[in-house]
Amino acid sequence: MGKEVVIEFTNVTKEYKLYKSDKARFKALFSKKVPFKVNKAVNNLSFKVERGESLAFFGKNGAGKSTILKMITGVAFPTSGEIMVNGKVCALLELGAGFDLESSGRDNIYLKCSLMGMSDEEIAAVEPEIIEFADLGDYIDQPLRSYSSGMKARLGFAISVNSQPDILICDEALSVGDKEFRKKCRKKVAEIMADKSVTLLFVTHSTTTAREFCEKGIVLKKGKKLFEGDIDEAITFYEQEEI
């Protein structure tokens, strides 16, 4: 019996309408006659990810990587095709986003965790770990408007990695903060991945980092899948093709 599939894309296409200007885009709300171009950010893409797998996406800007992650997290929806996601998704993407700037760091822990579907009891259990990991000192009880962007990112990362995700989505988030904090972040992701029930999706321009964390790779170009396979083979393909 095979492993449980936690993410499946079946012939997924995501189209965006590109208008000449904001004015044209506004006019299009009231008329179907406004001209536009269609950009297929993701083009007829199919792949499966099993529980416990670690998968890296490679490709230049415009390859469709961010669009894929947005559809997995439910921020965007496919134009056609089907997407199945089974499990609690935690995205280490825009780490400083979604906070209440007037509330304290501590209150934001409860806000963000409750939005991820955690109960007050579950949040209380992980709160000390989050606070220790973020290492913000007395600032944890100060309003977020007094935080630097780096401090917000540290808190965002601490919340995300300690919220017991089933599926962890990472981009360049591992490069937040100073050298010591980056080291701490990488160690934490490695610890999470040691638990073979957690699935990792990784988007990075660094093949070294991808090799460190991932077993498989998918190479994309203009929304299409060019290669899928073992991480070393995927990196070789990506580098040789100069995609």
Summary of the structure (lengths in Angstrom):
residues: 243
radius of gyration: 19.5
end to end distance: 36.5
largest distance: 57.3
contacts: 763
relative contact order: 0.18
helix: 41%
strand: 28%
